[in-house]
Amino acid sequence: MRHSSRQAPQKAMISQQKYATDQKKGPAKRRPGQGLTRVLSLSGSEALFLCQCLLVVATVRLGLTLFSYNRVRGMVTRLNARQCASMGELRLVAWGVAAAARLVPRATCLTQALSGQYILARQGNASKIRIGIERGTGEQLKAHAWLVSDNHVVLGGSVDGFAHLVDHGSR
């Protein structure tokens, strides 16, 4: 009897948890000026880094519009980068590029990966761009790009579900 009395509250809790997760709300609505408030709350060095990231992302996006990927990649990777970045540097680059990419139209995963690689290379940190295609896509080919540094994915999310095609590293 004691065993069944312990299970009753757990079943009730499980059903409540399922109910809470089943009621998914849409994306949170952003209030006007919320992004501006965040930017204004940054320290001077963070705001300067974000401006640098915005300039790089916009330049890379324009470069990919006007030139071929290989030409833009050649410009990005001409810097000699040999050392490994710290986790703090990787997080900062990931934050800066992702935040800047939200402000640049059509800043795709490739734009972000190239931008992050350039910023890391300017700091002397080696990285590579990994390009892959989604497995089992059927008729439509879906490609994705990641920025990887020392086996850490910096930008682009998880590589699960993608077949690895090629890596383009720093020179």
CORCOR-V349685 format. One record per run of one state. SS is the DSSP state (alpha for helix, beta for strand, coil for the rest). FROM is the first residue (numbers start at 1). LEN is the number of residues. Records with the same first field share a line. If there is no record, write none. Layout:
# CORCOR-V349685
SS = FROM-LEN  FROM-LEN
This chain:
# CORCOR-V349685
coil = 1-1  23-11  41-3  67-2  77-6  84-3  102-7  123-2  126-2  135-8  150-2  156-6  170-2
alpha = 2-21  34-7  44-23  69-8  87-15  109-14
beta = 83-1  125-1  128-7  143-7  152-4  162-8
